[in-house]
Amino acid sequence: MWHWLYIVLAISLSEGILAQNGTCGVQVIKPHQHSSTSRVSRIVGGRESIPHSWPWMVLLRFRTATITCGGSLVRGADGNIVIVTAAHCVDGATDPADWKADVGVHSRASMEPNQKEYGIQEIIPNPGFNFQFLDDDIAILKTAWPIELNDYVQPICMTTENSELKVGQECVVMGWGADVQGGSPVDRLHEVYKPIIADVDCGNALSVFGYNNNSMLCAGNLVQGGVDACSFDSGVPFACKNTNGQWELVGISSWGFGCAQPGYPGVYTEVYTFLQWIHDNTHTSAGGPVVG
């Protein structure tokens, strides 16, 4: 069983749990148009993203690594921008200074004009996280100074619905992870669309590996496989478009059996389950007020 490294998340609810100070889930640079018939097979099963069309993407690096995981920019309860990722990405981390977060990135190989590096001041893993079964696989990272927002750096909205209400909807996962099982991370950001699968079908396929429908969701082509996140994609966002045209963080890439294997869809942390926890842990974000 492969434990991927992904990352993820997003921003505030229009009513309630997270204060909505500003817009979320919208891009200045639009992504590829998608239809269910235009899917190409290969993040595994995907294609290179239009540069900077997913402005909430974060590349996380531990010490000297060029990539460790991914994450999402979201707006905390206090209005400040924080990073949401998978708890297994930062499991065992004792010094936040060992971590760096890059935003405004498309190509990992070049320093782009709008790319900026941030230090990490605080790491908050969910207290229920269990590395053996990857329950409650979510963590919040607070930066050492405020994240500046611009056309290339924006937060994603936080979902307001349980994923069971979105079964069948094709949503997108993006990352720099391997495009083949056992491969190396790619240089440029890739994306792939995957339909959300009903919990009962996820459980039937994955319960032997510890699938927990209280805190997880799964997505992909259950029969054929071929589309998925993979190694180094842990913590990246699984995002769905709402009826207002905004992108919402629905899941955080967590684990899977291999990459894009038939019968074994990818598993994501169910963000909706943790909205209150995110709210409670972002009252006072590090780094002061948002710039931009």
Backbone bond lengths (Angstrom), bond angles and torsions (degrees), N, CA, C in turn:
res aa  C-N    CA-C-N  psi(-1)  N-CA   C-N-CA  omega(-1)  CA-C   N-CA-C  phi
1 M - - - 1.465 - - 1.520 109.47 -
2 W 1.289 116.11 124.98 1.462 121.02 -177.15 1.512 109.05 -90.52
3 H 1.311 116.22 132.59 1.458 121.19 172.82 1.518 106.92 -102.67
4 W 1.333 116.46 105.66 1.446 119.84 -176.09 1.517 110.57 -73.23
5 L 1.310 115.20 164.80 1.463 121.89 169.44 1.520 108.41 -114.71
6 Y 1.311 116.82 108.05 1.470 124.55 -175.61 1.523 111.68 -124.52
7 I 1.290 119.11 -169.02 1.460 119.38 170.25 1.491 117.23 -164.82
8 V 1.190 119.44 176.28 1.442 113.64 -168.23 1.499 125.73 -167.47
9 L 1.106 146.69 170.19 1.445 153.37 105.72 1.498 119.75 153.34
10 A 1.349 116.47 -155.71 1.431 114.25 -156.88 1.475 117.18 -155.18
11 I 1.290 121.92 -133.51 1.455 123.04 -161.03 1.494 111.64 -140.06
12 S 1.310 117.49 -155.63 1.431 122.26 -162.89 1.505 114.74 -92.52
13 L 1.321 114.35 156.48 1.443 121.48 177.04 1.519 109.70 -82.40
14 S 1.318 116.57 144.21 1.450 120.27 -179.11 1.517 111.19 -68.93
15 E 1.305 116.69 -20.52 1.456 118.99 178.11 1.497 108.07 -143.14
16 G 1.304 117.06 107.75 1.430 118.17 167.68 1.491 116.24 114.14
17 I 1.339 116.74 -109.29 1.449 119.98 -156.71 1.522 112.76 -56.62
18 L 1.310 120.16 -46.10 1.462 120.71 179.02 1.524 109.74 -111.86
19 A 1.339 115.86 133.34 1.460 120.48 179.80 1.519 110.15 -63.57
20 Q 1.325 117.13 133.65 1.466 121.58 -178.29 1.519 108.92 -97.92
21 N 1.310 116.51 87.98 1.459 121.45 178.52 1.519 108.59 -103.40
22 G 1.326 117.34 83.18 1.449 120.19 -178.57 1.511 111.37 109.10
23 T 1.309 115.03 177.38 1.450 120.38 -176.68 1.519 111.04 -82.74
24 C 1.312 114.77 166.41 1.463 121.00 177.60 1.517 108.63 -153.94
25 G 1.322 115.22 157.42 1.450 120.89 170.92 1.514 115.79 67.57
26 V 1.331 117.38 21.30 1.466 120.52 177.82 1.524 109.01 -125.83
27 Q 1.329 115.49 151.51 1.457 121.06 -177.14 1.517 110.65 -122.09
28 V 1.316 116.37 144.90 1.459 121.63 169.03 1.526 108.92 -77.01
29 I 1.330 115.87 -43.33 1.465 122.07 176.84 1.522 107.79 -94.46
30 K 1.309 116.95 116.55 1.459 121.24 -173.12 1.532 111.27 -79.80
31 P 1.337 116.45 144.75 1.470 120.30 178.62 1.520 111.82 -78.24
32 H 1.325 115.43 175.28 1.461 120.19 173.11 1.525 109.85 -54.78
33 Q 1.320 116.49 142.54 1.457 119.35 170.80 1.517 108.35 -70.82
34 H 1.323 115.47 145.49 1.460 119.04 -177.17 1.508 110.26 -129.41
35 S 1.320 115.51 140.25 1.458 121.93 167.42 1.511 106.90 -137.65
36 S 1.321 116.65 161.52 1.465 120.19 -176.18 1.522 111.72 -63.76
37 T 1.322 117.65 -16.32 1.466 119.97 -179.27 1.520 112.39 -97.34
38 S 1.354 117.02 -3.88 1.464 118.86 -175.91 1.516 112.82 -101.72
39 R 1.321 117.10 9.48 1.463 119.86 -175.52 1.524 110.26 -65.97
40 V 1.321 115.93 131.02 1.458 120.15 174.81 1.508 108.86 -104.01
41 S 1.303 115.00 149.86 1.438 116.88 -172.90 1.498 112.49 -93.61
42 R 1.016 120.70 89.82 1.434 131.90 156.39 1.456 104.13 169.58
43 I 3.330 141.47 159.26 1.339 157.78 25.95 1.476 95.86 -36.25
44 V 1.490 126.27 -48.59 1.464 130.81 103.02 1.538 107.72 -97.85
45 G 1.301 117.52 130.61 1.449 121.29 175.43 1.506 114.49 83.14
46 G 1.313 119.37 24.41 1.454 120.51 -176.39 1.513 112.79 -127.59
47 R 1.326 114.81 -158.11 1.459 120.75 179.03 1.520 109.03 -146.79
48 E 1.325 115.13 164.52 1.456 119.34 177.76 1.522 109.90 -64.41
49 S 1.318 115.85 135.79 1.459 121.17 177.66 1.527 110.37 -74.05
50 I 1.322 116.37 154.92 1.458 120.06 167.46 1.526 107.25 -65.08
51 P 1.332 118.51 128.82 1.466 119.93 -175.09 1.527 113.30 -51.41
52 H 1.338 114.77 127.80 1.467 124.08 174.05 1.535 113.58 68.24
53 S 1.335 116.22 20.97 1.469 119.18 177.27 1.524 112.56 -84.35
54 W 1.332 117.49 -6.62 1.466 121.88 174.82 1.534 107.21 -124.21
55 P 1.338 117.69 77.82 1.470 121.52 -167.27 1.520 115.24 -72.97
56 W 1.326 118.16 -4.19 1.468 121.30 177.45 1.526 112.39 -92.85
57 M 1.324 117.09 0.35 1.462 119.77 -178.54 1.526 111.63 -69.94
58 V 1.332 114.57 139.22 1.461 122.17 177.35 1.523 108.56 -126.27
59 L 1.317 116.97 135.74 1.461 122.67 173.08 1.526 107.13 -103.72
60 L 1.321 116.62 120.21 1.461 122.07 -178.16 1.525 110.40 -101.79
61 R 1.342 115.40 136.21 1.463 121.02 -178.88 1.529 109.90 -129.67
62 F 1.323 115.44 133.59 1.465 122.15 176.42 1.522 109.28 -103.43
63 R 1.309 115.61 119.15 1.471 122.37 -179.95 1.530 111.03 52.88
64 T 1.333 118.14 -117.42 1.467 120.28 -173.78 1.530 113.43 -92.63
65 A 1.323 118.04 1.97 1.465 120.89 -179.03 1.529 110.60 -66.03
66 T 1.332 116.13 147.12 1.464 120.18 175.85 1.521 111.62 -85.34
67 I 1.319 117.38 -20.20 1.459 122.71 172.17 1.524 107.84 -159.01
68 T 1.315 115.94 137.59 1.462 120.97 174.62 1.514 110.06 -120.94
69 C 1.314 116.67 -46.96 1.462 123.34 -178.03 1.518 108.85 -154.45
70 G 1.311 113.93 -175.61 1.449 120.99 172.90 1.514 109.87 -123.05
71 G 1.302 115.61 177.26 1.456 120.76 179.00 1.514 110.45 -165.42
72 S 1.329 115.26 179.69 1.461 121.88 -178.87 1.516 110.35 -128.95
73 L 1.311 115.93 143.95 1.461 121.42 171.51 1.519 109.00 -84.99
74 V 1.332 116.58 127.68 1.462 121.71 176.16 1.523 108.52 -135.56
75 R 1.312 115.23 162.17 1.452 119.46 178.55 1.519 109.18 -95.99
76 G 1.323 116.11 125.47 1.450 121.09 -179.78 1.514 112.47 -76.84
77 A 1.332 115.82 176.20 1.457 121.76 -178.10 1.517 112.11 -62.53
78 D 1.323 117.67 -25.49 1.466 121.67 179.89 1.524 112.59 -91.04
79 G 1.335 116.76 3.62 1.453 120.96 179.60 1.505 114.62 90.77
80 N 1.318 117.91 -8.63 1.463 121.20 179.72 1.527 111.34 -84.28
81 I 1.313 115.84 153.23 1.457 121.35 -179.20 1.526 109.87 -86.03
82 V 1.333 115.72 129.29 1.459 122.33 176.59 1.524 108.63 -126.56
83 I 1.313 115.99 174.10 1.462 122.58 179.58 1.517 108.80 -112.73
84 V 1.319 116.04 133.87 1.460 121.70 174.32 1.522 108.17 -112.23
85 T 1.323 115.96 134.34 1.457 120.60 -179.08 1.519 108.60 -147.58
86 A 1.319 116.21 -173.38 1.463 121.59 177.55 1.523 109.60 -84.04
87 A 1.338 116.40 138.93 1.468 120.35 -179.61 1.521 111.43 -63.77
88 H 1.341 117.73 -32.41 1.468 117.61 -177.97 1.530 112.00 -67.87
89 C 1.323 117.22 -19.29 1.464 120.02 175.69 1.518 111.75 -64.10
90 V 1.327 116.35 -36.19 1.469 120.84 -174.40 1.521 111.56 -111.18
91 D 1.330 117.38 13.53 1.461 120.81 -178.71 1.529 110.29 -59.45
92 G 1.307 116.16 128.26 1.455 121.12 179.77 1.514 114.49 85.26
93 A 1.329 117.26 -3.20 1.466 119.94 179.80 1.520 109.96 -67.33
94 T 1.308 116.73 128.41 1.464 121.31 -178.91 1.523 112.64 -112.84
95 D 1.326 117.28 -20.63 1.459 120.62 -177.39 1.529 109.64 -127.41
96 P 1.334 118.44 107.22 1.468 120.15 179.38 1.525 113.35 -55.69
97 A 1.338 116.68 -26.44 1.464 120.33 -179.01 1.525 112.71 -65.76
98 D 1.337 117.65 -13.87 1.462 121.22 176.52 1.528 112.15 -73.44
99 W 1.335 116.47 -11.63 1.457 120.87 -172.68 1.522 111.73 -109.81
100 K 1.335 115.24 146.65 1.459 122.76 172.85 1.527 108.27 -131.07
101 A 1.324 115.49 147.01 1.460 121.92 177.42 1.520 108.85 -122.08
102 D 1.331 116.32 125.32 1.463 121.83 177.84 1.523 109.22 -105.64
103 V 1.318 116.92 130.75 1.463 122.15 175.78 1.525 108.75 -120.27
104 G 1.337 116.32 163.10 1.456 120.22 -178.07 1.511 113.53 69.66
105 V 1.346 116.44 29.00 1.469 121.76 -175.24 1.529 110.47 -102.41
106 H 1.318 116.69 136.69 1.463 121.63 164.79 1.525 109.23 -117.26
107 S 1.332 116.27 -56.98 1.467 121.55 178.02 1.522 109.66 -98.62
108 R 1.325 116.64 127.61 1.460 120.92 178.52 1.530 111.75 -73.61
109 A 1.323 116.31 -21.25 1.463 120.41 -172.43 1.522 113.31 -82.59
110 S 1.314 117.12 -15.40 1.461 119.15 -176.54 1.522 110.20 -129.53
111 M 1.314 116.37 147.14 1.455 121.87 175.25 1.521 107.40 -83.35
112 E 1.315 116.55 108.36 1.455 121.09 -174.45 1.529 110.84 -87.39
113 P 1.341 117.44 155.37 1.467 120.72 -174.36 1.528 114.18 -56.65
114 N 1.323 116.96 -33.75 1.465 119.82 -176.20 1.523 113.03 -100.76
115 Q 1.315 116.18 6.15 1.462 120.76 179.15 1.523 110.20 -77.87
116 K 1.326 115.98 140.94 1.463 119.86 178.39 1.516 109.54 -144.61
117 E 1.322 115.21 141.15 1.466 122.20 179.21 1.529 109.48 -100.74
118 Y 1.346 115.00 138.71 1.463 121.21 176.65 1.519 109.96 -124.87
119 G 1.314 115.40 139.31 1.452 119.80 170.48 1.521 110.26 -78.30
120 I 1.320 116.16 159.90 1.465 122.10 179.17 1.528 109.01 -106.55
121 Q 1.317 115.66 131.56 1.463 121.13 -179.61 1.520 112.86 -100.29
122 E 1.336 116.59 -32.68 1.465 119.50 -176.21 1.518 110.06 -147.57
123 I 1.331 116.42 138.75 1.464 123.62 176.32 1.521 107.83 -119.19
124 I 1.341 116.56 125.53 1.466 121.18 -177.85 1.528 108.88 -123.49
125 P 1.334 118.96 92.77 1.469 120.13 174.26 1.522 109.86 -76.71
126 N 1.318 117.25 149.59 1.458 119.45 175.44 1.523 109.53 -62.40
127 P 1.337 118.43 133.94 1.469 120.19 -176.39 1.519 113.78 -65.17
128 G 1.328 117.33 -18.55 1.457 120.07 179.28 1.514 113.96 -88.45
129 F 1.323 117.40 1.56 1.462 120.05 -176.76 1.520 111.80 -60.59
130 N 1.330 115.30 134.29 1.459 123.50 179.76 1.525 107.50 -128.21
131 F 1.329 117.52 112.92 1.461 119.73 -174.58 1.523 112.56 -67.13
132 Q 1.323 117.65 -30.48 1.463 120.03 -177.68 1.520 111.47 -63.90
133 F 1.345 116.45 -44.70 1.463 120.47 -176.88 1.528 112.52 -110.69
134 L 1.340 117.45 -3.38 1.458 123.49 -179.93 1.526 112.86 58.25
135 D 1.332 116.58 34.15 1.459 120.55 170.02 1.525 109.28 -67.92
136 D 1.338 116.62 147.64 1.471 122.39 174.91 1.530 111.02 51.69
137 D 1.317 115.73 47.66 1.468 122.31 -173.28 1.531 110.48 -85.40
138 I 1.322 115.02 74.58 1.457 120.86 -177.84 1.524 109.42 -149.15
139 A 1.319 115.95 143.33 1.466 121.59 178.30 1.521 109.20 -145.71
140 I 1.325 114.98 153.40 1.466 122.90 176.46 1.524 108.35 -112.43
141 L 1.315 116.74 133.80 1.463 122.25 174.55 1.521 108.47 -116.30
142 K 1.323 115.87 129.68 1.459 121.24 177.01 1.526 108.88 -107.94
143 T 1.313 115.29 131.72 1.462 119.85 -175.07 1.528 111.63 -80.96
144 A 1.323 114.57 158.11 1.462 120.88 -176.40 1.526 112.39 -75.27
145 W 1.322 117.27 -18.31 1.468 121.53 174.93 1.526 107.39 -147.88
146 P 1.343 117.80 162.24 1.466 120.69 -171.21 1.524 112.92 -63.06
147 I 1.311 115.83 140.55 1.459 121.49 175.48 1.524 109.02 -80.28
148 E 1.317 116.08 126.92 1.459 121.52 -179.97 1.529 109.67 -85.24
149 L 1.322 115.76 128.23 1.458 121.35 178.87 1.525 110.24 -94.30
150 N 1.333 115.05 142.48 1.467 121.70 176.83 1.519 107.46 -157.45
151 D 1.324 117.70 -166.78 1.464 120.16 -177.92 1.520 112.81 -62.93
152 Y 1.332 117.60 -20.23 1.458 121.93 -174.75 1.528 112.94 -107.11
153 V 1.317 116.12 -5.95 1.468 121.68 -176.99 1.522 108.17 -136.76
154 Q 1.335 116.42 108.44 1.458 122.38 -177.49 1.530 109.40 -145.23
155 P 1.333 117.78 153.63 1.469 119.87 176.77 1.523 111.75 -83.11
156 I 1.303 115.46 156.97 1.457 122.86 173.15 1.526 107.98 -95.75
157 C 1.314 117.06 153.65 1.465 120.97 176.41 1.525 109.64 -75.63
158 M 1.314 115.69 155.09 1.449 120.83 173.89 1.531 108.64 -90.67
159 T 1.306 116.57 141.52 1.454 119.68 179.63 1.523 111.21 -61.96
160 T 1.317 116.33 151.84 1.466 121.36 175.50 1.525 111.60 -114.29
161 E 1.346 116.58 3.78 1.461 120.38 -175.43 1.521 111.74 -131.98
162 N 1.325 115.19 147.93 1.453 121.03 169.23 1.526 109.03 -63.52
163 S 1.316 116.94 143.02 1.463 120.58 -175.89 1.525 112.80 -63.50
164 E 1.328 118.34 -20.69 1.468 120.15 178.46 1.526 111.19 -61.71
165 L 1.337 116.67 -23.61 1.459 120.80 177.72 1.523 111.55 -79.37
166 K 1.321 116.99 -5.99 1.462 121.90 -177.55 1.525 112.49 -116.80
167 V 1.318 117.91 12.96 1.466 120.70 -176.88 1.530 109.91 -55.17
168 G 1.316 115.64 130.65 1.456 121.89 -179.07 1.513 113.91 93.61
169 Q 1.338 117.37 -19.13 1.463 119.64 179.02 1.524 110.01 -69.59
170 E 1.324 115.99 135.12 1.460 120.37 177.70 1.526 109.15 -86.66
171 C 1.308 115.27 117.72 1.455 122.58 -178.80 1.528 108.36 -118.67
172 V 1.322 116.53 171.23 1.464 119.57 -168.97 1.523 111.66 -119.82
173 V 1.314 115.62 138.94 1.461 122.28 171.26 1.524 106.95 -118.85
174 M 1.329 115.59 139.56 1.456 119.28 -177.81 1.515 110.29 -135.39
175 G 1.321 117.04 149.30 1.455 119.45 -179.45 1.518 111.82 -179.94
176 W 1.330 114.40 178.44 1.469 122.24 179.29 1.531 111.24 -105.94
177 G 1.321 117.23 15.61 1.450 120.80 -175.43 1.520 113.27 -71.93
178 A 1.331 114.34 176.50 1.462 121.35 -177.70 1.521 111.13 -59.17
179 D 1.336 116.78 144.81 1.458 120.08 176.88 1.524 112.12 -99.18
180 V 1.329 116.22 3.36 1.462 122.38 169.87 1.523 107.06 -142.31
181 Q 1.327 116.09 149.90 1.457 119.50 177.94 1.526 109.93 -59.96
182 G 1.333 116.17 129.53 1.448 121.14 -179.02 1.515 114.39 83.89
183 G 1.337 116.93 1.42 1.452 120.29 -178.10 1.518 113.31 -86.11
184 S 1.313 115.83 -177.51 1.460 123.14 179.19 1.524 109.64 -95.05
185 P 1.336 117.29 159.83 1.464 119.15 176.49 1.522 111.01 -62.49
186 V 1.333 115.69 148.46 1.460 120.62 179.67 1.527 109.67 -84.47
187 D 1.318 116.05 163.13 1.466 120.75 -179.04 1.523 111.69 -77.22
188 R 1.327 117.20 -43.14 1.460 121.61 -172.39 1.525 110.96 -108.45
189 L 1.319 114.67 148.22 1.461 120.36 -177.71 1.526 110.87 -60.49
190 H 1.331 115.58 133.25 1.457 122.77 177.15 1.525 110.11 -118.78
191 E 1.325 115.70 164.13 1.465 121.53 -179.66 1.522 109.68 -142.76
192 V 1.318 115.68 155.72 1.459 120.57 173.60 1.519 108.62 -152.90
193 Y 1.322 116.53 142.56 1.462 122.41 178.73 1.522 110.01 -96.02
194 K 1.344 115.17 140.29 1.462 121.36 -177.40 1.527 108.84 -142.32
195 P 1.332 118.52 137.34 1.465 119.80 176.33 1.525 111.64 -78.73
196 I 1.335 115.75 143.15 1.461 120.97 174.41 1.525 108.98 -72.73
197 I 1.321 115.90 136.28 1.465 122.99 -177.24 1.524 109.31 -104.55
198 A 1.321 117.29 144.14 1.464 122.02 179.13 1.527 110.47 -60.75
199 D 1.340 115.82 144.47 1.465 120.97 -177.89 1.523 112.53 -55.16
200 V 1.322 116.70 -39.40 1.466 118.86 -177.25 1.526 110.61 -62.96
201 D 1.323 117.39 -37.70 1.463 120.82 179.01 1.531 111.37 -73.57
202 C 1.339 116.32 -35.83 1.468 119.79 175.15 1.524 109.98 -61.38
203 G 1.335 115.31 -44.81 1.458 119.78 -179.84 1.516 112.39 -62.74
204 N 1.326 116.31 -41.99 1.466 119.98 179.38 1.526 111.43 -62.24
205 A 1.322 116.49 -35.91 1.465 120.35 -177.08 1.523 113.12 -83.02
206 L 1.345 116.88 -29.26 1.464 119.36 -165.68 1.518 115.61 -128.75
207 S 1.333 118.25 1.74 1.471 119.33 -175.84 1.528 111.96 -60.93
208 V 1.321 117.93 -30.90 1.462 121.03 179.44 1.527 111.18 -63.57
209 F 1.336 116.89 -22.46 1.468 121.28 179.07 1.526 112.36 -96.84
210 G 1.338 117.14 2.47 1.456 119.58 177.21 1.512 114.89 98.65
211 Y 1.330 118.16 20.72 1.469 120.24 178.36 1.521 110.09 -60.73
212 N 1.329 116.26 130.74 1.463 123.32 -177.46 1.521 108.69 -122.69
213 N 1.339 116.89 107.64 1.464 118.59 -175.06 1.520 113.64 -73.82
214 N 1.331 117.78 -2.84 1.465 119.96 175.27 1.525 112.11 -79.39
215 S 1.318 117.24 -23.54 1.465 119.27 -175.89 1.526 113.11 -136.32
216 M 1.337 117.36 6.06 1.460 121.36 -177.45 1.520 110.32 -130.73
217 L 1.323 116.00 158.71 1.455 123.00 168.12 1.520 106.74 -136.58
218 C 1.322 116.91 161.69 1.462 119.03 175.96 1.515 109.62 -131.45
219 A 1.319 115.57 157.85 1.459 121.02 -175.80 1.519 109.39 -153.77
220 G 1.326 115.03 151.64 1.451 120.27 177.87 1.511 111.21 140.29
221 N 1.315 115.61 -171.27 1.454 122.12 175.81 1.523 107.57 -94.34
222 L 1.326 116.16 101.39 1.460 121.24 -171.36 1.525 112.45 -61.21
223 V 1.311 117.61 -36.04 1.465 120.83 -175.68 1.525 111.76 -88.16
224 Q 1.324 116.58 -49.00 1.461 120.31 -171.67 1.526 114.19 -91.92
225 G 1.332 117.79 -23.62 1.461 119.32 -173.33 1.518 110.18 66.56
226 G 1.335 116.53 -149.87 1.457 121.01 172.73 1.509 117.09 91.21
227 V 1.358 117.70 -17.13 1.465 120.24 178.37 1.515 108.62 -132.57
228 D 1.331 116.69 128.83 1.463 118.41 -176.54 1.521 110.47 -176.03
229 A 1.330 114.44 166.25 1.454 120.85 164.04 1.531 107.32 -82.29
230 C 1.341 116.27 169.60 1.459 118.84 -176.53 1.526 109.38 -150.46
231 S 1.316 117.12 -162.92 1.460 121.55 -178.01 1.526 110.84 -54.26
232 F 1.327 115.80 139.42 1.468 125.39 -178.50 1.528 112.83 76.07
233 D 1.338 117.90 4.31 1.459 121.05 175.44 1.523 112.03 -97.66
234 S 1.309 118.49 1.42 1.458 120.14 -179.79 1.523 110.20 -56.38
235 G 1.319 115.64 140.01 1.452 122.00 176.36 1.511 114.99 85.87
236 V 1.341 117.81 -9.68 1.466 119.36 -178.86 1.525 110.31 -72.70
237 P 1.332 117.01 160.00 1.465 120.14 -177.17 1.519 113.33 -79.29
238 F 1.326 114.50 146.79 1.463 123.22 165.61 1.520 104.44 -112.15
239 A 1.332 117.17 110.54 1.461 122.13 -166.84 1.522 111.65 -118.76
240 C 1.325 115.45 139.84 1.460 122.37 177.24 1.526 109.34 -119.97
241 K 1.314 116.41 147.77 1.460 121.57 178.32 1.517 109.39 -89.48
242 N 1.346 117.26 130.73 1.459 120.04 -179.82 1.527 110.85 -90.42
243 T 1.326 116.06 179.90 1.465 120.32 -175.13 1.521 112.61 -69.25
244 N 1.332 116.92 -15.17 1.466 120.94 176.58 1.526 112.50 -90.44
245 G 1.329 116.30 2.06 1.452 120.03 179.63 1.513 114.41 83.73
246 Q 1.342 116.86 10.25 1.464 120.93 178.24 1.525 109.54 -97.85
247 W 1.335 115.30 148.74 1.457 120.90 176.73 1.518 109.94 -88.80
248 E 1.324 115.41 134.59 1.462 121.81 -179.21 1.523 110.03 -117.80
249 L 1.324 114.96 142.07 1.455 120.43 174.09 1.524 108.55 -79.23
250 V 1.319 115.64 111.72 1.460 122.07 -178.27 1.522 110.69 -102.91
251 G 1.324 116.96 -35.85 1.462 120.60 -177.84 1.512 112.03 -143.66
252 I 1.333 114.05 162.94 1.463 122.40 174.80 1.522 107.31 -122.12
253 S 1.312 117.22 125.94 1.457 121.21 -176.04 1.524 110.33 -59.79
254 S 1.336 115.59 126.00 1.464 120.31 -170.05 1.525 113.29 -123.93
255 W 1.338 118.14 -62.51 1.463 118.42 -175.75 1.527 111.05 -157.69
256 G 1.325 114.62 171.98 1.448 120.74 177.18 1.514 110.43 -170.96
257 F 1.313 116.11 165.08 1.460 122.26 174.94 1.521 106.67 -95.84
258 G 1.349 115.64 100.61 1.447 119.11 -171.68 1.519 109.97 70.16
259 C 1.323 116.03 -159.59 1.463 122.05 179.17 1.522 108.61 -130.72
260 A 1.323 116.23 118.55 1.468 122.30 175.14 1.527 112.94 62.70
261 Q 1.343 116.42 31.70 1.461 120.30 -179.70 1.533 111.07 -80.14
262 P 1.326 119.24 136.48 1.462 120.76 175.45 1.526 110.75 -56.37
263 G 1.322 116.25 135.17 1.459 121.50 178.16 1.510 114.84 86.62
264 Y 1.337 117.65 -7.47 1.466 120.65 -176.64 1.532 110.41 -132.46
265 P 1.317 117.12 82.16 1.467 119.99 -178.92 1.523 112.07 -67.69
266 G 1.330 115.50 158.10 1.457 120.95 178.44 1.519 111.70 -69.48
267 V 1.330 115.68 149.30 1.469 121.62 -176.48 1.526 109.68 -114.08
268 Y 1.326 114.03 139.40 1.460 122.64 -176.59 1.523 109.88 -130.36
269 T 1.321 115.83 146.09 1.455 120.31 171.18 1.524 108.42 -66.24
270 E 1.323 116.86 130.64 1.470 123.02 -179.78 1.527 109.08 -78.48
271 V 1.324 117.49 102.57 1.465 122.04 -173.49 1.520 112.17 -60.95
272 Y 1.321 116.94 -37.83 1.468 120.59 -177.28 1.527 111.51 -53.91
273 T 1.321 116.73 -37.17 1.466 121.78 -178.61 1.528 111.73 -61.80
274 F 1.319 117.49 -25.65 1.467 121.21 -170.62 1.525 113.67 -111.10
275 L 1.325 117.91 15.44 1.463 120.05 -178.28 1.526 112.21 -60.27
276 Q 1.328 116.72 -43.64 1.463 118.98 -179.29 1.525 110.67 -65.79
277 W 1.325 116.44 -40.03 1.466 120.25 178.83 1.526 110.68 -63.00
278 I 1.320 117.22 -41.69 1.465 120.36 177.47 1.526 110.10 -62.25
279 H 1.319 116.16 -44.86 1.466 120.59 177.88 1.523 111.02 -57.66
280 D 1.321 115.99 -48.25 1.469 120.42 -175.27 1.524 112.52 -65.08
281 N 1.321 116.93 -24.75 1.463 120.29 -175.35 1.529 113.58 -105.47
282 T 1.326 116.49 11.66 1.472 119.33 177.74 1.523 111.40 -129.95
283 H 1.327 117.00 29.18 1.465 119.71 175.81 1.517 110.87 -67.36
284 T 1.324 116.16 -38.93 1.465 120.83 -179.27 1.515 108.41 -131.61
285 S 1.320 116.41 92.79 1.462 120.83 -178.95 1.515 110.37 -79.51
286 A 1.307 115.62 150.96 1.464 120.60 177.18 1.519 110.37 -67.74
287 G 1.303 115.39 154.90 1.464 120.08 169.14 1.506 115.53 91.50
288 G 1.330 118.73 -4.04 1.451 119.89 176.55 1.511 112.58 81.43
289 P 1.323 117.50 -165.09 1.459 121.60 -172.35 1.520 112.85 -69.11
290 V 1.330 114.56 156.95 1.460 121.21 177.92 1.520 109.79 -68.31
291 V 1.306 116.50 142.75 1.456 121.99 173.56 1.517 107.67 -104.30
292 G 1.326 117.76 127.54 1.458 120.37 177.81 1.503 112.76 112.43
